[in-house]
Each structure stands twice: as structure tokens, then as C-alpha cells.
Amino acid sequence: MSSPSGHYNVTAYLSPDGNEDVLKSHIETAAVVGQQYFVVPATPTDIRTPGTINDYKRMAQKFNGAGELCKDHQLKLGYHNHAFEFKDLRNGLTGYDVFLKETDPGLVSFELDIFWLINAGYDPLVLFKENPGRFKMWHVKDMDKTDKSVYTEVGTGRIDYKGILAEAKLSGLENLFVEQDVIKIDPYKSITQSLNYVKTLVG
């Protein structure tokens, strides 16, 4: 078993006061564990609502700063999305657009949760073409064919993972994580079914 990345709560660092102590402590933990990626799992709630372009720009600069600290420990910073980052802030511009534009590709990568991206109405293949190489990690989970808010085992839903995985190189993919937030059958049967399907696609 290995742990190539981890999710860390850095709300204190992302706040206006910008306390780096907690961030540094988490980074040291990630380095000791031997992880390669230090992942910010989400922006704080008060940034999401209402969430302005300037809020996202400030977060992007915080990510760049955290990326510099990660680099000192041979780590790379990643950001994990949900659906709220794809809300239209102004004239089609989203918070995720701001993150992609305002972060340094040498310091900040992205852990793309494909379920939430598609839930928000976006196409991962378009994102890969517009931002090649920036999506080093994926969260792979499937979406019910009739209800986009419902999770299902990978390969049984509406998401075309065969087509998406065909563009893994364009994405910059290094690690993918199979998950399912809500499981309706035996958990071990669920993850086995999902993993077996993904294995047929990646060889």
C-alpha cells in the first residue's frame, strides 16, 4: 500500500490572516509519509458563498504560496474540485477558470473530480485540451444514468471513462483514485466492481 497524495485542511492558511503554521505542519506530515502531492480538498465555505472573482484570485495566490512551501519539501500542491467552482461568476468566467489562470503551473496542479465536473455541466476533454498537463490526479466515480446527483459503481453510469482515459496523457495524469461517496451495496463488492472495470480500461 502506498499514499501518493493526501487531503489536508488548510482553512487557517486560506483565511485573510493567512496562518502558515498549520500549513507547514501538514506539509511536514505529508513529507514524512512519503507523499508526492499535497492536496487542498476545497476552498472554505465563506469563499464559496457568494464567491467573487477577487475571492478566487486571492485563493489562487494562496495556492501559489503553498506550492512554494511544498516545493521546499519535495512535494507538489494539488487542488481538488467540487461543482461550486464552476458557477458562472461573470460572463461565463468561473472560479475554476481563475484558479487555472492565476496559479503557477510549476507550483500548482489539479486533482480533477470527474463526477463533480460533469455534474456541473462541463466536459473533461475540453478542459484537458484547454489546459494540457495540469490534471495530475483524477477522482474516478460514476454518475447514475437518470439522476446526476446519485453515485454508482464505475462502468454502470453515464460517464464515458473509456473516452476520458483515452486522453490521460493530454491531461497529464499520474494517479487516479477510484471512489464512491455513497454506496448502496456491500462496500467491498462496490469497490471491486469499480476497480475491475477501470482495470479493463487501463490494462
Secondary structure, DSSP 8 states (H G I E B T S, - for coil): ---SEEE---HHHHSTT--HHHHHHHHHHHHHHT-SEEEE----HHHHSS--HHHHHHHHHHHHHHHHHHHTTT-EEEEE--SGGGSEEETTEEHHHHHHHHS-TTTEEEEEEHHHHHHTT--HHHHHHHSTT---EEEE-EE-SS-TT-EE-TTSSS--HHHHHTTHHHHT--EEEE--SS-SS-HHHHHHHHHHHHHHHH-
